[in-house]
Structure formats: C-alpha cells, structure tokens
Amino acid sequence: MNTVAASRVKQNFGEILALAAFAPQGIERHGKLVAALVPPDWLARQSNFDERRAARAAQQQVERQRLMAHQALGIALLCSTVAEQRSQLAGAAREVDRWQAGQLCSDDYIARWRKWLALPLKQLVQRMCSDAAGWGNAMRQNSPFVPLPNENDSGVASRGRATALPAASRLVLASIGNRNPSA
C-alpha cells in the first residue's frame, strides 16, 4: 500500500482520491499510519472474505456440536446394559441397511459404517469420536445414530427404535439430531 502524508492529502485530495480508485492509499501523520482510502471493490472483497470466514466458523461450530453429541452417545452406549447396547447397534445397522436399500448415502459411508459397527464397542466409540484418518467429521455428519426429525409423545426425535432405549440415551440421540438445518 502506498502511503501519503496527511498534509499532502489535505493539499492534493483530488489527486490522492484518483489514486485510491485503483489501489489503497495509506495516510500517515507524524510517521504513523492513521487512515486509508480504498477502492469500493476492495471493500466488497473484504466483505466477502469476512462472510466466508464467518461461514467457516459456523461450520466448525456445527462439527464441534456433532463431535460432542457423538461423545455423549459413546458414553451412553458404554454405560448401557449389554441388551441396550445391542439394541442401539442393531438400530444403527438397520439405518445403514435403509441407506443402502434406498441409495440414500454414498457406498463409502455405508461400507465404513458397516466396518465401524462391527468393531468392539469401545473401539467403535473411539472411532466415532476421533478424526478417523480424516473421515471423522464426514462420518459424524452421516451418522446412523442421528434420529429423523419426527417426534413421539415425549417430544424426543425418534426413528421408532429410540423409544425402547433408556431416557438418557433418548436425550443423547435427540441432541445429536438438533443440528444446524443448513448443514
């Protein structure tokens, strides 16, 4: 950025303004940058940049919420009885089957979730809550544990299988489903 003394700007404002139409012009007073004249398109670019930065921050927040929800789900799974664990894992496997039957999801996600659901429970929870070799965010976004947005009598989002689970597990599943609708 070209800099100009404030006294020169005062004396030659039209000239400096013409230069500022093409590139930012810094204005110095006593050797310190105190202001800048910038072209309108420069402001528009900055505005777009700020919007993209805000969108990235919002997406990171959504991904953090999904991670926390899957961590809570993992804790609920590990604390559940063996019968409840089997029920939840069977429900997740049925959801993956539904994805495949309806071609609702990429074969990559279907194959990975089948592989993950076949792991011992502790390893499954660790995998769901990790980066998973770069697949963590995508797998949590396409999770078979996420309920559909219909509601039952208690107001908890459910696919039907969640109603047979303990109340704590239903709340965890519902919290996973409460994500940003634009995601």
N, C-alpha and C positions, 0 to 999 in steps of 0.2 A: 504494500500500500504506500503510495506517495504521500508524504507529509508536507504541510504548508504552515507557516507561522500565522497565528491568529491575526496579526496586524496586516499581513498581506491579503488574507481572506477579506478583511474589512475594506481594504482599498481596492481589491480586484474581485469582488464577489461574483460578477458575471462570468469572468474567465474561469474561476475555480468551479463554479456551478457547471459550466460546459464540460470541464474535465471529469467532474463527478458523474456526468451522464454515462460515461464509459467505464469508469473504474472508481473504487472507493478512494476518497481523499481524506487523509488524517489531518486534523487541525491541532497544532501544538501551541501551548502557551508556556513560556519560560522553560522550553525544552521538554515539556511533558505532553503526551497525547491527551487531549481533553474532549475531543469530539471527532465525528467522522461524517462526511457527506457520502452517501452511497446511491448507486443507481436503483431505480424501482425493481428491476428484475433481480437484483442481489437480495433485496428484502423478501421477494417471493420465494427465492431458492432457500433462504434461511427458514422461512415459514414452513416450507415443505419438509426441510430437514428436521425441524422440531416436531412436526406431525409424525414423521417416520420414527423418530426417537421415542415419542410417546407410545406409538403403536407397539414398538418392540418391548418397551417396559410393561405395557399391559399384557402382552403375550407371555412375558416371563412370569408375571404375577399369576396368570392362569395356570401355567405349568407348575409353579410352586404349590398352588392350591391342589392340583391333581396329585402331586407327589405327596403332600400332607394327607390327602384323603386316602391314598393307597397305603401310606404308612399306618394310618388308623385302621384301615381294613386288615392289614397284616397283623396288627396287634390283636384285633378282634378274632381273626382266624386262629392265631396261636393260642388265644385264651379260651376258645370254644371247645366243647366236647368233641370227641372223635366223630360222633354221628353228625353234629352240626358242621364240622369241617367238611366231611364227605358230602353233605347236602349242598353246601355252598360251592364246592369244587365241581360237583355234578351239574349244578345250575350254570356255572360258568362254561363248562364243556358243552352243555346244551345250547348256550348262546353262540358259541363258536360254530356248532353244527348249523344253527339257524343262519349265521353269516354265510356259511358255505352253500347251503341249500338255496338261499336267495341271492347269491352272488352279491352280498352287501358289503363285502370287505375284500381287500387285496389278499391274494393267496399267501403273500409274505407274512401278513399279520396272522392269518389263520394257522399257518404252519408254525410260526413262532409261539402263538398262544397254546397250541396243542402240545408243543415241546415243553413250554413252561408249566402247563397244568399237569404234566406227567412227572415233574420234579417232586422230590420230597417237600413237604410243606415249608420247612424252614428255608430251603433254597428258593422256592417259589417266592416267598415274601422278600428275601434278599434281592432277587432278580427284579421284582416289581418296583422296588424302592431304590434301585441303582440306576446308573447310566446305561447299563446293559449294552456295552460296546457301541454306544451312540444311539441305541434304539429305545432307551428308557422313556423319553418324552412321547415319542410316537406310540409306543405300546400303551402307555397310560391314557393317551387320548382315545385309543381304540381298545378300551378295556371291556372284557366280557362281564365284569363286575358292576358296570355302570347301569343303573336302572333306567328304564324308559320313562318318559315324563307323564304317565298316567298315575293317578293316585287312588289309594284304597281308603277304607273308612278312617284310618288313623291319620290320613294326610301325608303318609310316607310314600314317596315314589316307589313303585314296585313293578316287577315283571311277573308277579304271582309267586315266585319262589321265595322272595324276601319275607313274605308274611309268616312263613314257617320258622323263621330264624328268631333268635333272642332279640329283645328290644334294642340292645346296644348295637348288635350287628345291623339291624334295620336302619338305625340312625346313621351308622357309618356309611352304609350303602347309599342312603339318601343324600348324605353330604357330598359323596362323590358325584352324584347326579346334579348337584347345584353348582354348575359351572357357567361361565360366561357364554350366553347364547350365540355370540358372534364367533366363537372359537370353532 
